[in-house]
Structure formats: C-alpha cells, structure tokens
Amino acid sequence: MKLSKMIQKRPKDTKGTLKRLWKTLSPFWNIIIVVGLLSLLSCVLSLLGPYFCGEAINEVEKGAGAIDFSLVWKWALLMLFSYILSEGVYLSINLIMVKISKKTAYMLRKECFDKLHRLPVSVFDDNSAGDILSRVSYDVDVVATSIQADISQIITTVITVLGSFFMMLNISLPLSVVTMVTLPITVLYTIHIKGITRPLYSKRSEKYGEMNGFVEEMFSGEKTIQAYGYEENVSRQFASINEDASDAYFNADVRGVTIGPTMGMMNNLSLALNGTLGSILYMFSYATLGQLSSFILYSRKFAGPINELANIMNELFSALSAAERIFSFLDMEEERKDKEGAIEIEKGEGNIEVRDVSFSYFPEKEILHNASFSAEKGKTLSIVGETGAGKTTIINLLMRFYYPERGKIFIDGIDSTDIKVHSQRRQFAMVLQDTWLFRGTVYDNIAYGREGATREEVVEAAKKAGIHYFISTLDKGYDTVISEDGGNISKGQKQLLTIARAFLSNSPVLILDEATSNVDTSTEKRVQEAMTALMKGRTAIVIAHRLSTIENADEIIVMSNGSVVEKGTHSSLLEKKGAYYKLYRSQFS
C-alpha cells in the first residue's frame, strides 16, 4: 500500500496535530514567552497612537485662537514615536521567530531523517522516494514558514483585539455594541469555511507528494526514456499529474482567498454603521470629534487583526495539513526491535541454515513455501531459478529486511531472532546487481564498508579488488570525487569499488546477487577474478542467472515457484536431467 493511500485512510486529528506541534515547539517556549511580552509591548505602543491622535484633534477642535499648538505637536510627536517604536519591537519579534522557525525546521528534518533509518525496508519497497522527500522538504518548509509568520501574528492579534475592544468600550458603549454586530457572522463564516478548505489543503499536499514521486522516478530513468523515445508519453503522464496538482492547489486557494474579502466586507459594514451612529452622537454632543476619530482608529485596529487572521488561515490550514503528513510519517511502524536478551555477535563462523521457511509480501500470495537449505563455513552456495522464484526474497530474509511467517533461520546455530539485528547484518557483505555509490571521494565510498577503516586498509582492499591501478590514474587518486551514483565512472569500475568495499568489511558471509550481469564480457572477467578472491575463506551465497559462473559451487539449490526443488553440485544436477538441467540447457538453445 502506498504511503499516500495510508494518508487518505488516516482520520484527520486536528487536536492531535496541534498537540504534536505544541510538543515540537516546547524547547522554545521560554523564547516564545519573550515574544509574547514583546508583542504585548508592541501592541500597547500601537494602541497609544489613536489615543494621542484623539487628543491632538480635540485640541484643534477648540478653533482658531484657542489652539495650543505646542500641545498639538506634543500629541502628534507622541503618536509618531509610539508607532515607530511599536514597529521596531515588531521587527525584533519577526527576527526572533525566523530563528525559531529555522531551528524547528532543522529539528523536524533531523527527526524525519533519523526515522528513515528506523523504518523497515518494506516502506522503501512500497512507497515512492519523491513522496517521502516531499514530507522531509516541502511539508517541513510549509510548517516552518507558518511558525515564522503566524505565531507572532496570532499573539499580536489576540492582544490587539482585546486592547482595542477595551479602549472602544472606554470611549463609547453604543458604538462598541454596533461594532460587535458583525462579529458573530464573522465567527460563523470562519468555522464554515474551515470545514471546506481543510480537506482541500490536505489533498493539495498529497498531490504534490505524488507529483514529486513521479518526477523523481522519471529523473532517475531519463536515459531509458530517451533511449526508447518515450519522452512524449512521459510528458503526457506528467501533464496529467501536474494538472491534478495544480487543480488541487487552485481549489484550495480559491476557497481560501474568499476569507479575506468576506472579512473585509464585514469590517467595512461595521465601519459604515459606526460612522453613521458616530455622526448622530456628535450632532447631539454625546461625543467629541477626537473621541470619534480615536474610536474609528481603534475599530480599525480591532477589525484589522481579525481580517489578517482570516487571511493567514490559508497558511494555517496548509501548515496543519503538512504537519499531519509529517507526523503520519513519524508515526509509521518502525523496524522490529531486538528481542529482550538478544545477543551480539562480533564475527561469526559463517554457518547459515534456512529451515522450513515460508513467507509472503501480501497475505493472498505466498512467495516461499517451506524452503530449507544450509551453507557451511567457507563453502559456496548458489541459488538459481526462474525470475520470481524467490531468490532475492531469501536474501531479504537472511538480512532481516523481512521476517519469515513460518520456519526459522539460524546463524552459526543460533536462531536469528535471538541475535541483534545490526549484529546479524554485520555478518554479511553484499555485492548486488545494482551498485550504489554516493557523492564523495573514492576513499569515502570504499571506507563505507567498515567504520573507522584506515587509509592503508582501504588501499589494500582496492588492491585485492583489482581497482587500485585505476584509482591511481585518477587526477586526485583516492581523493577523487565520484558524482552522485558514480555517474562519472564505468559500470565495471563501480562494481569493483563495491567489491573493494566488501573486502574491507571482512564479513564472514558474502552475498553476490547477479554481481556481473551489468558489465561487458571483458570486464566480467576482471570482476569475476575479484569476486573469486573475495570469496576465499568466506561462506558465499551466489544468485546467478548465467549458470556457467557457478559451475564450481559447492552446492546449488534450484528454486521454482517459491520452493526448493533440487539440490546438488553442478555435475550431479546435470545427471538428474531435472529443473537445473533444463535451465542450463536453455542458455544454449
């Protein structure tokens, strides 16, 4: 089941998501309290402005000859000073929130990345890398941006609204009552629009994850796409996915943008009612011109933050949807923990036994059926069979990427479930058909085989793998940087580097999974020689389609439809003229 499907079936839990965000921000609550105090100071300074303005207007209202211009200038300068200082404090708040946002993004990304290493391999088999990357990058950015802009905005809004309302009540109770007429409509509309837009923002995040997954997959296969002239078809597929993502973005935002204008209309209606009633009160001398001016300014400060809060609701809904995707990823079931009392193996003997193992990736289709075989210390065991017979599944079970549903696997006579997972995996060195190299130096890529390896040990491993001479011809030798996935060296050289990595690991058991299938015939000989040297003194489990490469194996097991159907040496299996004989002869037909 794809991760995106899991999200669709996961019930929306706004309260739970907010609690998780609250917990995420817990290291910064001391700073956020300071932000709250600074917001209070900023709002108080801002609220003094209308009061000073009203006092200046009251002085001017006295008329020609009675105006004390020194007082007018005093109130005007105080008003200017309060606004400038308020904005200066608000700028400091934003700078603090930028730092909190940055640290929160760092923490979430680190938590997500650490989570990757605790997930079972099945997660990566069943889900697109692009969707997971979208959670670690895009969704974290959405949450961080919201924290940066919205927390201080919400604190300022609450303080400003309460302060403005108190000042309005102090100036005129009738005008305050008129101002509150539109508030219930505003609240009801906000609740209504939340129920509509929230699912739309969740769908938008999901569609963006799907699009990123498709782009990542197509990018990694661009050479194949061009080789088969499949560009137009891929472009059409992307156009469809892109259109879905764009529609999801549009549908979310087109609903969201209605909030601001609607709130603005409510505020303007309130302003019109205040203007009408205020004029009547002024005519009958129930209010001065300065009081009306101050009240209008306070009413704008009362309505303005509510309007801004309505506008940032789009960001809040988007951030909540992104946070749900992040937390759903962080809540995914992790790899099985080691059994209590599980033992640590430093370096085993290399004896492997698979006893009556059955396994299925999906409940309705069993892949392995009571498979049994053993590989003794220092011997070579080859596993052959048609595609889909279960060969790679055996390797997945040996590495404990998956667990048998029935049966047991023994390492040096010990039930594998009684061994610590990482300890068991260190008993194996793997050379696979698909080589994996990362962007870094040649030295770093080989040293990946064993933590703390010295340069001399790395060089010795390269010599044993037959790749030392090639490395010496590079401009910077072992310090030459390999591009991502080894794009600037040949497949054969990549394979030899992975063999050098396996040499360095010095594990007692070696797994070779079609290790020469991606190289040409001349390079295959060099790789085969390196692998032969690597296999000396180790237990080797070899998966091969070219049966000529495993003729000297100590034992060959033949698999068909998830069952072990034959066992024996190359010559004995040919004499039987059974499944192995047919596979062997088919290579020459």
N, C-alpha and C positions, 0 to 999 in steps of 0.2 A: 504494500500500500504506500502510495506516495505521501510525502510529508504534507504537501498541500491538501491532500484529501483528509489527513488527520486533522488539520486545522479547521476544515469545514465542519467536521463532526464534533469538534471541541466546543462545548457550550460557552457562550460569552459570559465572562465573570468580571464585570467592571469593578466591583468591590474588591475582588481578589487581586486584580491587576494593580489597582491603586495601592493596596497594602504592600504588594511586592515593590512598587516604585518607592513607597514610603521607606521600606526597609533598605532599598538600594541607596537612598539619599541619607540614611542615618549617620554615616561618618561626617556629614557636612551640616548637621543640624545646628551646631554652635555658630557656624558661619551664616546659616540661613536666619538664625535669630538676630544676628547683627544686621543682616539685610532687612529684616522686618523693622528693627529700630530705626535704621536709616530711612526706610520707606515712610515710617511714621513722621520723622523729621521733615522729609521732603514734602509730604502731604500737608503738614501743619504750615510750613512756609508757603506752600502753594495756596492754602485756604486763607492765609492772611491777606493775599493780594486783593481779592474782591472787597474785603473789609476796608483796606486802605483806599481803594478806588471810591467806595461809597462815601467815605469821609471827605475826600477831595471834592466830589460832586456836591455834597451838602454845603461845603464852604463856598463853592462857585454859585450855588443856588441863592445865596444871600443877595446877589445882584450887585450892580455897579456901585462903587463907593464903599461897600460894606465887606468886600472880599479881602481877606488877609492872604496875600499871595505867598507869604512865607510858609503858611500852613499848607496851602495847595502844593507847593514844591516839596514840603516835608512828606506829605502823604504820597505824592507821586513817586518820590525817590524811594520811600519805604516799599511801595508796591513793586518798583523795578528791582530793588535789592532782594526782596523775598522771592520773586520769580527766578532771578539769576542764580541765587543760592540753592533754590529748590532743584533747578535743572542740573547744577553742579553735583549735588548729592545723588540725584537720579543717575547721572553718568557714572559715579562711583559704584552704585548698585549694579549697573549693567556690566561693568568691568569685573566685579566680583562674580556675577552669575556666569560670565564667559568662562572663568577659571573652573567653577563648579561643574559647568557643562562639559568642559574638556576632560576633567577627571572622571566624571560619571561615564562618559563615552569610553574612556580608557578601561575603566573597571568592567563595564558590560562586555566590551570586546574581549578582554582577557578572560572573563568568565566563560564566554561563548567558545573561545579558542581552547581553553582548558577542558571544556565539556566535550569537544570533539575527540579528545584522546581517551575519554572515558566511555564513549559510545561503542556498542558492538559493531562489527564490520557490516552487519546486515543493513544498518542505517545507510551506509555509503553505497551498498549494492542496490538499495531500493529507492534512493532519492537523488534528485539532480543536484550537482555541486552548485549550480547557479542559484538555486533557491536557498540553499544553506548560506551561501556567500551573501545573498541579499539580506538575510537576517543579521549577519555579522557586520555588514557595512551600511546599507541603505536604511534599514529599520533602526539601527543604533543611532545613526545620524539624525533621523526624524525625532527620536526621543530626546537626544541631546539638545537639538535646536529648540524643542518645546520647553525644556528645562531652562535654557538660557533666557528665552524671551517671556515665557508665560508665568513662571513662579513669581518673579518680581512684579509682573503686571497684575497678577491676581491679588497679591498682598496690597499693592498700591490702590487697586480698585476698591477693595473692601474698606480700607482706611478712608479713602477719598469720599466714597459714597456715604459712609456713616458720618464723617465730619461735615460734609456738605449738608446732609439732612438735618444735623443738629443746628447748624448756622441758619438754615432756612426756617426751622421752627422758631428760632430766636428772633428772626426778623418779622415773619408773618405766618400765623397759623392757617388762615384761609388759603393763602397762596400755596402753602405746603400740602394742604389737602388736595387741591386741584392737581398739583404735580404728581401725587400718588395715584390719581385716577387711572393712568395708563400703565402703572406698574404691574397689576395682575395680568393684563393682556400680554405684556412682555414676558412674564414668567411662564405663562401657559404656552405661548408660542415657542419659547426656548425648549421646554420639555417635549413638545410635539415634534419639533424639527430634529431633536436629538435621536428620537426613535427611528427617524427616517435616514439620517445621514450616517449614523454609526455603522450599520451593516455595509453601507456603500464604501466607507473608508477601509473596512476590513477586506472587502472584495478588491479594492484598489491595490492594497499591499500584496494580496495573494496573486493578482495578475502580474504585478511587477516581478514577483518571485519566479513565476512561470516564464516570463519573458527573459529574465536573466539566465535561467536554466537553459533555455533554448539557445541563446546567444553563446553561452559558454560551450555548449556541446558542438555547435556549428563551427565555432572558432577553432576548437581542437581538431576538427576534421576538415579544415579548409582545403588541405592538399587533395584529399579524396574527392571532395565536392568538385574541385576544378578538374581533377583527372577524369571524372565521369561526366563532365559538362552538366552538372546538376544545379548550377547557380540559379537559374530562373525558378526552378521548383522550390528551392530553399527560400528564395526571396518571396515567393508567394506564401509559403508557410509562415515566414516571419511577418509578412504584411498582415496576415490574419491574426496572429498572436499580438502584434503591435496594435492593431485596431481594437482588439479586446481590451488591452491595457489602457489605450487612450480613451476608449469609451468608459471604462471604469473610473479613470481619472476625471473625465468630464462629468459623469453622472454624480460623482461625489462632490465636486466643486460647484456644479451648477445649483445643487441644493444648498451647499454651504454658503454661497455668495448671497443668497436671498436673506440671510440672517441680518447682515449689516444694514441694507436698505430698509428692511422692515423695522428694525430697532430705530433707525434714523427717522422714519415716518412717525413712530410713536413719540419720539423725543420732540420732534417739530410740532406735533399736535399738542403736547404738553406745554411747549413754549408759547404757542398761539393762545392757549387758554390762560396761561399766566400773564401774557401781555394784555389780554382783554380785561381780566379781573384786576390786574395791577393798575391799569388806566382808570378804572372806576374808583378804586381805592384812593388813587392820587387826587382825582377830581373832588372827592368828598373829604380830603385831608386826613385819610386814615393811614397814609404812607407818604414818606418824602421821596423825592426823586433819587436821592442817594441810596435809600433803602431798596427802591425798586431796581436800581442798577446793580446793587450788590446781590439782590435775590436772583436776578436773571443770570448773573455770573455764577452764583452758587448752583442754580438749577442746571446750568450747562455742565458744571463740574460733577453734579450728581448724575446727569444723564450720560455725559461723555464716557466715563469709565464703563458704564453698563453697555454702551454701544461698542466700546473697544473689546470688552469681554465677549460680546456676541461675535465680534469679528475673529477673535482668537479661538473661538470654539472649534472652528475648522481645524486649526492646528492641534487642539486638544484631542479631538476625535481621531485625527490621523495618528497622533502620538500614542493614544491608547491602543489603537489597532496594531501599530508597530510593536508596542510593548507586549501585547498578547502573543504576537508571533515570536518575539524573543524569549518570553517566559515559557511558551509551549515547547520551544526547542530546549531550553534549560531543564524542563521537567521531563524530557524524554527518558525512558528507562535506560539505565546505564548497563554496561557490561557486568556480567555476574561477578560478585565479589568472591574472593577466595574463601573456601570453607574454613571454618574455625579450626585452627591447629594444622593448616596446610603447611607443607614443608618446603624448604628452599633447597634447590639443587645447584651447586656451583658449576660442576661439569660432570655430566653423566657418562655412562659407558656407551650409550647409543643403541640399546636394545629396544625395539619397538614391537608391540603386539596389538593388533586390532581384533577384538573378539565379539563376534555376533552383533555387529553394529548396524543399526537401521536409522535412517534419517530422512526428513522431508523439509523442504523450504516452505511448502504450503501443505496444510492438513490433507487436502484432497489428492496429493500426488507424492508418493514415497519415492525418494531418489535412490537410497541404498537399502538393500534387503539382506539382513543377516550376513554382512560382509566380514570375513575373517582371514587374516594373514599375519605374518610376522617378518621382521627384518632384524637379523642378528648383527652384533657389533662388527664393524669393518666389512660387512657384506654389501653387495649392490642388489637392490630390489627394483625391478622395473614394473610399471603398471601400464598396460596397454588396453585399448578398446576403442570402439567407435565413438564419435562425438556424442556427448550426452550420457555416456555410460556411467559416470560418477567419479571419474579420475580426480578432477580438481576438487570435488566435494570431499574426497578422502584427505587431501592436503588441508582444506579448511578445518576439518575436524581435528587433524593432528596438531594444527596451530591453535586450536581452541578459539577460532573465529566463530564457530558454531559448536553446538553440543549435541551428542547423539541422543536420540529419543529412546533407544534401547541399546543394550550392549555396553561394552567398556573398552577403553584404550589404555594400555599400560606402557609406561616409560621406565625402562630398567626394572620391570616387575612391580612398579608402583602404579596404582590407579591414578590416572592423570588428574582426576578431580581432587586428589589428596595433595597435589603439587600446586604451588603458587603459579598463577597464570604467567607472569613475566619470567619466572624462573624456567617454566616449561618452554616458553618461546625462545629463550636464550640457548636452548639445546639444539636449535635448528638454524641453519644458514640457508637462504633461499636464492636461487638464480632462476628467474622467471623468463617467460617468453617476452613479456613487455618490460623492458628495462625502465628503471626510474632513477633519474639523476636530477638534482636540484641546482638552481643557480648558485654557484660558488666555485671555489678553486678545485682543481683535480685532487689535491690533498684532502680537502674537506669531504669530497664525495667518497673517497676510499676510506677515510678515517671514520665515516659514519658506521662502519662495520663493528667498531668497538670503541666505547667511550674511553678517553684517556690514552689512546694509542700514540706512541712517539713517532717522529718523522722517520726514524730508521725502520721501524716496524711497517710503516706504510710503504716505504720504498721496497722493502723485502717482499711484501705482499704483491706489489706491482711486478716485481721480477718473476715471482712464481707464476703469475697470471700471464706473463709474456707481453706486458704492456709497457714495461719500463722504458724500452728504447723509444717507442712512440712519444711517450711523455717527455723524454729528454730532448726531442726535436722541436717541441713547442717553444715559443718565444720566452715564456717565463717558467717553463718546466712544470713542476708540481704546483706552482702558484698561478698557473694559467686559469682564468675564469671560464667556466663552462656556462653557456647560455641555458636558459630555462629548458629542462628536459633534454639537455645535451644536443640541442639543435645544430651546433657547430662542429660535431664530430660524427663519424660514420656509425652505423648500427653495430658493426663488429667491434669497434673500439668501445662503444658504450657497454656492450656485453662483457668485454674483457675487464672493464672497470668494475662492473658488478661482481665479476668473478674474483677480482682482487679484493673487493670489499668482503666477500665470503671467506677468502683466505685469511683475512685479518681477524674475522670473528672467531675463528678457530673453534667452531661449534662441533660437537661430536656427530651430529646428523646433518646431512646435506640433502636438500630438496632441489631437484632440477626439473623444471616444468617447461618442456619444449624450448630449452635454452638456445638451441641452434636453428630454430625454424625461421628466424627473421634475417639470416645472413646468407651471403652467397657461398658457393661451394668452396672457393679458395679460403675464404675467411673462416668457414665452418671447420676446416682442418685445424687452424690455429686455436679456435675456441674449444674444439674437441680435445686437443692436446692439453690446454689449460685446465679443462674440466677433469681430465684423467688424472692430472697431477693433484687437483683439488680433492678428488675422491679417495686418494691413498690414505689408508688408516681411518677412514670415516665410514659410518653407515650411510649409504646413499639410496635415496628413493627417487627414481627417474621416471618421469612421464614422457613418453615419446610416441610420435606417430610414424616416424621413419624407423622401422624396426631394425634396419641394418645397424643403427647406432647402439643397440642394446643387446647384440648377439652374445657379448661376453658377460652379461649379468649373471650373478649367482642364482637368482631366481626371478622368474617372470610370472606375474599374475595377469590373467586376462579377464576383463570385466565386460559384461553385457547387460544392459537394462538394470544397472544398479546391483548386480550380483557377481560374485567371483565364480567364473565358470571353469577356469583351468588354472593350474599351477605347474611350474616345472622350469627346466632350463630350455634354452633355445632349441637345442637338438632334440630333446625329449618331446617337446611340444610339437615340433615338426613331424616327428614319427607318429604322433597320435592322429595327425591329419584332421584336427578339430577346428575350433574357432580361431586359434592362433595361426594355424596353417593357412586358413582362408585369408586372414588379414595380411599375412606375409606374402602370399602369392598374389594378392590383389595389387601390391605395389609394382608388380612386373607385368601386369595384364595390359 
